[in-house]
Amino acid sequence: MRLWLIPMLYVGASIVCGLALPRIEQAYLGSHSLNLSVASAQAYLSAAASGMMALTGIVFAMAFVMVQFSAIAYSPRLVLWFTRDRVLFHSLGAFIATFIYALFTLAWVDRGGSGAVPLLSSVLVAIMLIVSMLLFSRLVQRLSDLQITNVLHLTGDKGREVIREMFGRFDGNRIAMRVPRTRDAVTAQLGAATQTLRYSGEPRTIAKLDIAALVRQAQRAQGVIVLTCAVGDTLVEGTLLLQVHDAKYQLPEKGLMRAVRIDRERTFEQDPKYPIRLLVDIAIKALSPAINDPTTAVQTIDQLEDLLRRLGGYELDVGSASDADGVVRLIFPMPTWEDYLTLAFDEIRQYGVTSVQVMRRLRSALVGLMDSLSRADRVDAVRRYLEHLDHVIEHSTLDAKDRLMAHQEDRQGLGLSRGRAVTG
């Protein structure tokens, strides 16, 4: 559901209740009235309504601060993540609903000069005020999510979640996921392309693939769909999106496009690279001369190392999906181990080369990765990266003593030396 619908539902419900409940109360509970003077009831309901409007303004101000702070301190790509918090929209909806219902109840106080104060509606306004205060307290508590440690953990948790979903074991009721050794090894066995689909429209990003739908379409046509773009890629006019091989008939282009969900920006769904990208953004912003906070970069490497260790235990590269008979029906590109390694560490290495703290933590992360990996080719890739790191340190502007310090492993950056690189 679109988030802007949440407060609209609250508003709609409050209007319906404001029109119906006082009338029902007057018809069936007319003899029951709140033991409160008309002036006191009017003051109570007026204060509730005006207070809710002021509280709504405060919530908007808090949301603006969250957006501005996250964009400046961390990354502009984190802005929408924070502003899509459902607690914020539920709070706005509850505040506006309380305001509207208090106004409707106020209209029924001393209705027709009766001197009566609606009992049920007045109590309901009090309950809505209590709920609004609880939501406001919860919203204030969520401001703690803007602390750097919480931001890093939340981003890391998103990465761990998408890794589990993307690379976890698929049971017998789900589409089998397989990873051929190379893309060429798979496509070489395919016949000529019987259909080609190119993107047409404004620049958009692939947010998610409906793998099950693509497999069903390929199975009906007895062909194989080969995607040339991956989740997270930006599509521009004329981009080759996919090709269909060996199909018995042409697949509907609208059906194919519906299975490839595009959006204005990247999402966490099916994109393990995106949380890594956000973490790297935070790290390199912390390493900028304007901020100069290498400790934040070190904390970011903690999360990056954990994500890479988890990725290192799965098959990566090119993915494929099979139908129920085990026939491969869909082939789609996936990042290689080197892609993840480069994405996670290259920019941090480039911008943090003059920080002994960052170099020590980066070296510790690479050594830890080598110890955790079981595949020899991935260990070799990390070893080559470590040699590159040593080369960068040796040719940096650090003096001889700082270079010696930078070659040491330290999970804290500057805290506890655990080893020293053998340099030439």
N, C-alpha and C positions, 0 to 999 in steps of 0.2 A: 504494500500500500504506500502511496506517495505520502511523505511526511506532512505536507501542508494540509492534507485531509484530516489529520488528527484534531487540530484545534477547530476545524470546521464542523466535525462531528460533535464536538463538545458544544459549540454554539447552537447547532441544530437541535440537539437534545434539550438544551436549556430553554430554547424558545418554545418547543413543543410542551415541555413540562410547565413553563410559565403560563402558557395559554390554557392548559388542561387542568393541572392540579388544583389551583385556587378555585376553579369552578366546581370540581368534584368535591373539594373540601366544603364549599358553601352549600352544596346540595345535600351531602350526607353527614357532614359534621358541623352544620351551621350552629348548633347549640354549644359547641366546644370552642372556646376562644382563649387565647393566651392572656394570662392575668398580668397584663401590662398596659399602661396608659397609651393612648394614641400618639401623644407627643414623644414618649420614650421609644415606642416601636418605630416611628418615623426616623428618629435620630439614629437608632441602631441600624436600620436598613440603609439609610443614607450613608452612614459611616462605612458600612460594609461595601457598598457599591463604589464609593469614591476611593476607599483604600485599595480595592482590587485593581482599579485603573492605575493607581500610583505604583502598585507592585508589578503590574504588567510592564510599565515603563522601566522599572529597575531590571527586570528580566531581559528586556531588549538590550539595555546597556551592558549587562553581564555577557550576553551573547556577542555583542560587538567587541568587547574586551577580549573574549576568548579567540575570536577570529583574528583580531589585530595582533595579539600576542603570539599566537601560534604561527602566523605568517612571518613575523619579524624574527622571532627567536628560533624557530625550527625550520619549517619549510612551507612554502605556499600550497604545496600539495596536501598538507595536513589540515588545511582550513575547513574544507567541506566535511572531512571526517569528524571534526569536533562539532560543527554546526548541525550535523545529522543526528545528534544525540536525541533519542526519543524522549528522555526525561524533560528536555527543554520544550518540546512540542506539547507534551502532556501537561506541563506546568502552564504554558500559555493558554491552552484550552481550558484548564480548570479555573484559572483566574478570570478569564472572559466569561465563562459560564456562570461563575459566582456573581459577577457584576450584573449580567443580564437577568438572572433569576431574582436577585435582590431588587432590581427595578420593578419586575413584574409583581413581586410580593408587596412592594411599597404601594403599588397602585390599588391593591385590595385592602389596605389598611383604612379603616373608617369608610368602607365602601357605601356610598349612598347615605352617609351620615349615620350609619349604624353604630359607630363607636367600637366595632369589633376588630380584633387583631388576629389574622389567620394563624392558627396554632401549628399545623403541620408544615406550612410553608416557611414560617419563621424558624422552626427547629431545623428544617432542611438547609436553610441559609447558614445557620450556625455550624452544621455538619460540614457543609461545603467550605466554610472558612477554615475549619480544622484541617481538612484534607489539603487545602491550598497551602497552609503553613507547613504541612509535612512535605509537600512537593517542593516548596521553596527551600526548606532545609536540605533536602536531598540534592537540589540543584547547586546550592552553595558548597555542599560536600564534593560535588563533581569537579569543582574548581581545582581540587588537589590533583586531578588528572593532568593538569598543565605542568606539574613538576617534571623536571627532565627525566628522573628515574622512572616515573610512571609512564611518561610518553614512550620511552625506549622499551619498557616491558610490554606496553599495549601493542606497539608495533611488532615487537618480537613475537608476541602471542598470535597476532594475525598471521605472521609468517609460518609459525609452527602449525597453525590450523590448516592453512592452505597446503602445506607440505603433506600433512596427514591425509587430506582429502585427495590430493593429486597422485600421490605415490604409494598410499597405503594399499594393502592387499585387497583385491576385489574378490568377493565371494561368488558362489556359483550363480546367484541371481542377478549379478551385475555384468556389464560388458567387460570382457577380458581385455586387459591392457598389456601390450607387449612392446618391447623396445628392440627393433632390429639393430644390427651393428652400425649400419650407415644408411643414409637415405638412398644413395645410389644402388645399394644392394637390393633394396625393396623395389624401387621404380624400374630397375633393369628387367624385372620379370613381368612387367605390365606391358600391355599392348599400347597402341596409339591412343592418344586422347580423343574421346568421342564428343566431348563437350568442354568448353572453357567459359569460365565466369569471371568477369572483371567488375571491379567496383565503380559505381558512378554516383557522385554526390559530393557534398562538402567533406573536408578532412574529418575523419572519425577514427576512433581506436577500437580494436577488437577487445571487448570486455569479457566475453564468455563464449564457449562453444557448446552447443547442444549435441553432445557426442551421440547420444541414443537416437536422436532424430536423423542425424546424418547417416548413421549405420543403417537405419530402417530404409531410408531412401535409396542408399546404394544397394541394399539387399533386394529390394523390389526390382531394381533395374539390372540386377546381377552384375554390377560393376564395382569399381573401387574409386572412392573419392580421395584425391590427394590435395590437401591444403598447402598452399605456398606461403601463407602468412600465419603467424603465430599469435596467440593471445598477448596483447600488449603492443602489437604493431599498429602503426598509424596508416590508415588507408587514404589515399588521395585519388583523384580522378584518373581512371584507367589502370589502377593497380590490379595485377593478376591475383585473384583471390583463391581460386581452386580450379582443378581440372578433374574431369571424370573419365576413367579409363574402362574400356571393355563393356560399356553399358549397352543393354539391348535397345534402350530408347532414351530420348532426351528427358532429363529431370527438370521439373518446373523451377525456374530461377527464383520465384518468390519463396518457394519452400526451402530452397537452399539458403537464401538470405535470412529467412526467419531463424534458421538454425545457427547462424553466426550473429550473435548479439553485439551490436556496435553501440558505442556511447561517446560522449564528448571527452571523457577522460578514462584513464586506467582504473581498474578496480582490483580488489584482492582476490576475487574469484578466479580460480584456475591460473593464477599468475604469481608463482613464487618469487619472481624477480621484483615485483612491485614493493613488497615490504623491505627487501634489501635495498632497493633504490631510495626509499624514504629514509632508512637508517643512514645510508651514505650521505644523503643530502644534509641530515642533521650534523653528521661528523664534519663535513667539509665547511659548513657554515660556521661551526664552532672553531675551526682552524683558520678562518679568515682573519686578516689583520684587524678588522673592526671589532671582532669579538675576542679572539685569542684565548680560547678555552680548550686546551688540549685534553683536560680531564674528561670533558664530555665526549670527545672523540674516542678516548680509551674505553669509556662505558659503552659506546656504540659498538666497538670491536667485540666486546663481550657478547652482545646479541648476535653479531654477524658470525662469530666463530661457532656459536651454538647452531645457527641455521645451516651453516656449511657442513658441520658434523652430521646433522640429520640428513641433508641432501646426499652426503657421501655414502650413505648406506643404501641408497636406492639406485635403480637403473634410470638413466636420464636419456639424453640425446633425442632421437626421433621416436615419437609415440605412434602406436597403431591401436585400432579397436576392431574386434572381430564380432561376427554375429553368433547366434546360438549354435551354429554348426562348426564354429572354429575358423571360418573363412574370413580373412582380413578384408574389411570393407572400408576402412578409413585410415588414412595416414596423415599425420600432422606433425609439424616441426616442434621440437622441444630444445631448450638450451642445453649445451654440453657442460661438462664439469669445468672446463676452462672458461666458459662464458660466466658461470657463477663466480668463479674465483676472481676473474678480472673485474666483474661488476662490484664485488664486495670490497676489493682492496686497492684497485689501481688509483682511484682518485684520492683516497686517504693517503696512499704512499706519496703521491705527487704533491699534495698540499701540506702534508705533515712531515716532509723530509727534513725540515730544520728543527723538528721537535724530538728531542731524545726520548721523551716519554712515549710518544706515539710509535716511534720506531721500535722501542723495546717491547711494547705490547703487541705490535704487529708481528714481530719475530716470534714471540711466544705463541700467538695464535697459529702461525704457520707450522711451527714445530708440533703443537698439539694436534693439528689436523693430520700431519704425517703419522703420528702415533695412533690416531683413531681410524685411519683408512685401511681397508683390507685389499683393495685392488691396486696392483703394482703401477698401472698406468696413471692413476690419480695421485699416487704417492710421488711418482716422477714429476708430474705437473706441479705439485706443491714444492718439490725440491728445486725445480727450475725457477719457480717464483721466489723462493728464498734466496737463491743465488743472485737473482736480479735485485732483490732488496739489498743484499750486501754490496752489490756493485753501486747502487744508488747512494748508499751511505758513504761509501769510500770516495765518491765524486761529489759529495755535498759540500756546503760551505762550513760545515762543522770543523772545529779544530781536531787535532789528533786525539786528545783525551776524550772529547765528546763523541768522536767516532767509535772509540773503544767502548764507551758506555752504551752507545746506541746498538752495538753488536750483541749486547747481553739480553737474555730473555727475562721478561718480568711481566707477570700477569696484571700487576697493578700499575704498570708504566714506570713509575718511580717508587718502588717500595721494597722489593725483595728480589735481588739478582739470583737467577737460577742456572745460568750457564753463559758461555761466551762462544760466539761463532769463531771458527777457524778461518782466518782471512789470509789472503796472500799478500 
